Amino acid sequence: MKKHIAIAIALLLAPATAALAANPNVAEKKAGIEAKGYVWNDPSAGEKIEALHKKGDVKAGKEAYEVCGACHLPSGAGRPDGTFPQLAGQHATVIIKQIADIRAGLRDNPTMYPFAQTLTDAQELADVAAYIQTLCIPTEHGKGSGDAALLAKGKELYVKECTTCHGANGEGDSKKFYPVLAGQHYKYLLRQVTEIREGKRRNANPDMVKIVKKYNDHDLDAVVEYMASISMPGSMCKAGPAKKK
């Protein structure tokens, strides 16, 4: 625990660029990846596959998650302003894949990279994912405008082009590494889908890139508005005590 807390404090005090500079192997990883070409779900990807075959230790994962909680909150709720996604309710396979991609330099995320590097190996990655699975899903999350016309347009687009991978209710597919979209923060989703459309998220599924590339800003906003309006499947947190009037 002390190791993780010490690293977390050091990284919070240092800018992300400095943390990246302290890890020159990132540039080497990127060069190697770009040279051989990126395969979205490469079955030979070492750490991801290794972590998926390990049994996660929830107790150890809770300790390792203390670093993650600084941004994603101890509850795993993330932040409605879109800076950090909700992790609670997400598939363990998706969490493992995304962290492994960041650690390997496959996904550009300067803010997350130094924190992802505090996980020492595939076992600790499996532990963190296992712990996150124990977190209940918050009853509230960041949503869009609630505009009825926008929601209707978004639902039309989602049903037509998103259900094959992400499911009719935004539940994703743990076996295929498709994330849960339902109940994720609107602003986070909008930022990620926009980056995918603009080619700024290098580890995006090529099939998704083809779909969102043809969306204009209104279409993109509409489909994200709809995704954020769906309730996330899973174990919801208990409602808190009623507020006194």
C-alpha positions as CSV (number, residue, x, y, z in Angstrom):
1,M,0.0,0.0,0.0
2,K,2.8,2.5,0.9
3,K,4.4,1.9,-2.4
4,H,1.3,2.8,-4.4
5,I,0.5,5.8,-2.2
6,A,4.1,7.2,-2.6
7,I,4.0,6.8,-6.3
8,A,0.5,8.3,-6.6
9,I,1.7,11.4,-4.6
10,A,4.8,11.8,-6.8
11,L,2.8,11.5,-10.0
12,L,0.1,13.9,-8.9
13,L,2.7,16.5,-8.2
14,A,4.5,16.0,-11.5
15,P,3.1,16.9,-14.9
16,A,2.2,14.0,-17.2
17,T,4.8,15.0,-19.7
18,A,7.5,14.7,-17.1
19,A,6.3,11.2,-16.2
20,L,6.4,10.3,-19.8
21,A,9.9,11.7,-20.2
22,A,11.0,9.4,-17.4
23,N,9.8,6.5,-19.4
24,P,11.7,6.7,-22.7
25,N,10.7,3.1,-23.6
26,V,7.2,4.6,-24.6
27,A,8.7,6.1,-27.8
28,E,10.4,2.8,-28.5
29,K,7.2,0.9,-28.1
30,K,5.3,3.3,-30.3
31,A,8.0,3.0,-33.0
32,G,7.8,-0.8,-32.9
33,I,4.0,-0.8,-33.0
34,E,3.8,1.6,-35.9
35,A,6.5,-0.4,-37.8
36,K,4.6,-3.7,-37.7
37,G,1.1,-2.2,-37.8
38,Y,-1.6,-2.1,-35.1
39,V,-4.0,-5.0,-34.8
40,W,-7.0,-3.9,-32.7
41,N,-7.4,-7.2,-30.8
42,D,-4.1,-8.9,-31.4
43,P,-4.3,-12.4,-29.9
44,S,-0.6,-12.4,-29.4
45,A,-0.6,-9.3,-27.2
46,G,1.4,-10.6,-24.3
47,E,0.4,-8.7,-21.1
48,K,-3.3,-8.6,-21.9
49,I,-3.5,-12.3,-22.6
50,E,-1.4,-13.1,-19.6
51,A,-3.7,-11.0,-17.3
52,L,-6.8,-12.5,-18.7
53,H,-5.6,-16.0,-17.8
54,K,-4.8,-15.0,-14.2
55,K,-7.3,-15.2,-11.3
56,G,-7.6,-11.7,-9.9
57,D,-7.1,-11.2,-6.1
58,V,-9.8,-8.7,-5.0
59,K,-8.0,-7.8,-1.8
60,A,-4.7,-7.0,-3.6
61,G,-6.7,-5.2,-6.3
62,K,-8.3,-2.9,-3.7
63,E,-4.8,-1.9,-2.5
64,A,-3.6,-1.3,-6.1
65,Y,-6.8,0.6,-7.0
66,E,-5.9,3.3,-4.4
67,V,-3.8,5.0,-7.1
68,C,-6.7,4.8,-9.6
69,G,-9.2,6.3,-7.0
70,A,-7.4,9.6,-7.1
71,C,-9.0,10.3,-10.5
72,H,-11.8,7.7,-11.0
73,L,-12.9,8.2,-7.3
74,P,-12.9,5.3,-4.7
75,S,-16.4,4.4,-5.9
76,G,-15.2,4.0,-9.5
77,A,-17.8,6.6,-10.5
78,G,-15.4,8.8,-12.5
79,R,-16.4,12.4,-13.1
80,P,-19.5,13.7,-14.8
81,D,-17.4,16.5,-16.5
82,G,-15.9,13.9,-18.7
83,T,-12.3,14.1,-17.5
84,F,-12.3,10.5,-16.2
85,P,-14.7,7.7,-17.1
86,Q,-16.9,5.6,-14.8
87,L,-15.1,2.3,-14.2
88,A,-17.8,0.7,-12.0
89,G,-19.9,-1.6,-14.1
90,Q,-17.4,-2.0,-16.9
91,H,-16.3,-5.4,-18.1
92,A,-13.1,-6.7,-16.5
93,T,-11.8,-7.7,-20.0
94,V,-12.3,-4.2,-21.3
95,I,-10.4,-2.7,-18.3
96,I,-7.6,-5.1,-18.8
97,K,-7.3,-4.5,-22.5
98,Q,-7.4,-0.7,-22.2
99,I,-4.8,-0.5,-19.4
100,A,-2.6,-3.0,-21.2
101,D,-2.9,-0.9,-24.4
102,I,-1.9,2.2,-22.5
103,R,1.0,0.5,-20.8
104,A,2.2,-0.9,-24.2
105,G,1.9,2.5,-25.9
106,L,-1.0,1.4,-28.1
107,R,-3.4,4.0,-26.7
108,D,-2.2,7.6,-26.2
109,N,-3.2,8.8,-22.8
110,P,-0.5,10.9,-21.2
111,T,-2.6,11.5,-18.0
112,M,-3.3,7.8,-17.5
113,Y,0.1,6.4,-18.6
114,P,2.1,7.1,-15.4
115,F,-0.6,5.7,-13.3
116,A,-1.0,2.6,-15.4
117,Q,2.8,2.0,-15.0
118,T,2.4,1.7,-11.2
119,L,0.9,-1.8,-11.9
120,T,3.9,-4.0,-11.7
121,D,2.8,-6.9,-13.8
122,A,-0.1,-8.9,-15.4
123,Q,-1.2,-10.3,-12.1
124,E,-1.6,-6.8,-10.6
125,L,-3.6,-5.8,-13.7
126,A,-5.9,-8.8,-13.2
127,D,-6.2,-7.9,-9.5
128,V,-7.3,-4.3,-10.2
129,A,-9.9,-5.5,-12.8
130,A,-11.2,-8.0,-10.3
131,Y,-11.6,-5.4,-7.6
132,I,-13.4,-3.0,-9.9
133,Q,-15.9,-5.7,-10.6
134,T,-17.0,-5.6,-7.0
135,L,-18.0,-1.9,-7.1
136,C,-21.7,-1.2,-7.4
137,I,-22.9,1.0,-10.2
138,P,-23.7,4.6,-9.2
139,T,-27.3,5.5,-9.7
140,E,-26.4,8.9,-11.2
141,H,-24.0,9.9,-14.0
142,G,-23.3,12.7,-16.4
143,K,-26.0,13.0,-19.0
144,G,-26.6,15.2,-22.1
145,S,-29.3,17.9,-22.7
146,G,-32.2,15.4,-22.6
147,D,-33.5,17.0,-25.8
148,A,-36.3,14.6,-27.1
149,A,-35.5,15.1,-30.8
150,L,-31.8,14.6,-30.2
151,L,-32.5,11.4,-28.2
152,A,-34.8,10.1,-31.0
153,K,-32.1,10.7,-33.6
154,G,-29.5,9.1,-31.4
155,K,-31.6,6.0,-30.8
156,E,-32.2,5.6,-34.5
157,L,-28.4,5.7,-35.3
158,Y,-27.6,3.5,-32.3
159,V,-30.1,0.8,-33.2
160,K,-29.0,0.9,-36.9
161,E,-25.2,0.8,-36.4
162,C,-24.1,0.2,-32.8
163,T,-26.1,-2.8,-31.5
164,T,-24.1,-5.4,-33.4
165,C,-21.1,-4.8,-31.1
166,H,-22.4,-2.9,-28.1
167,G,-25.8,-4.7,-27.7
168,A,-29.3,-3.5,-27.7
169,N,-29.0,-2.0,-24.2
170,G,-25.4,-0.8,-24.4
171,E,-24.2,-3.7,-22.5
172,G,-21.2,-4.4,-24.7
173,D,-19.5,-7.9,-25.0
174,S,-16.9,-9.0,-22.4
175,K,-15.6,-11.8,-24.6
176,K,-15.0,-9.5,-27.6
177,F,-13.7,-6.6,-25.5
178,Y,-16.6,-4.3,-26.5
179,P,-17.2,-1.9,-23.6
180,V,-20.4,-1.1,-21.8
181,L,-21.6,2.2,-23.1
182,A,-24.8,2.5,-21.2
183,G,-24.6,4.8,-18.2
184,Q,-21.2,6.2,-19.1
185,H,-20.7,10.0,-18.7
186,Y,-22.0,11.9,-21.7
187,K,-19.0,14.3,-21.9
188,Y,-16.5,11.4,-21.7
189,L,-18.3,9.4,-24.4
190,L,-18.5,12.5,-26.6
191,R,-14.8,13.2,-26.2
192,Q,-13.8,9.6,-27.0
193,V,-16.1,9.1,-29.9
194,T,-14.9,12.4,-31.4
195,E,-11.3,11.4,-31.0
196,I,-12.1,8.1,-32.7
197,R,-13.7,9.9,-35.6
198,E,-10.8,12.2,-36.0
199,G,-8.2,9.4,-35.8
200,K,-6.7,10.5,-32.5
201,R,-7.4,7.3,-30.6
202,R,-5.0,4.9,-32.1
203,N,-6.3,1.7,-30.4
204,A,-9.9,2.2,-31.6
205,N,-11.7,-0.7,-33.3
206,P,-11.4,-0.1,-37.1
207,D,-15.1,-1.2,-37.5
208,M,-16.2,1.6,-35.2
209,V,-13.9,4.1,-37.0
210,K,-15.7,3.4,-40.3
211,I,-19.0,4.1,-38.7
212,V,-18.3,7.3,-36.8
213,K,-16.1,8.8,-39.6
214,K,-19.3,9.6,-41.6
215,Y,-21.1,11.2,-38.7
216,N,-21.3,15.0,-38.6
217,D,-21.2,16.8,-35.2
218,H,-25.0,16.6,-34.8
219,D,-25.1,12.9,-35.4
220,L,-22.2,12.3,-33.1
221,D,-23.9,14.3,-30.3
222,A,-27.2,12.5,-30.9
223,V,-25.8,9.0,-30.6
224,V,-23.8,9.9,-27.5
225,E,-26.8,11.6,-26.0
226,Y,-28.7,8.3,-26.4
227,M,-25.9,6.1,-25.1
228,A,-25.6,8.2,-22.0
229,S,-29.3,8.0,-21.4
230,I,-29.4,4.2,-21.1
231,S,-29.1,2.7,-17.6
232,M,-26.0,0.7,-17.1
233,P,-26.7,-3.1,-16.6
234,G,-25.4,-4.7,-13.4
235,S,-25.5,-4.3,-9.6
236,M,-26.7,-0.8,-8.8
237,C,-25.7,1.0,-5.6
238,K,-28.3,1.4,-3.0
239,A,-30.0,4.7,-2.9
240,G,-28.8,7.0,-0.2
241,P,-31.0,8.4,2.6
242,A,-33.7,10.9,1.5
243,K,-32.6,14.5,1.8
244,K,-34.3,16.5,4.4
245,K,-36.5,19.3,3.1
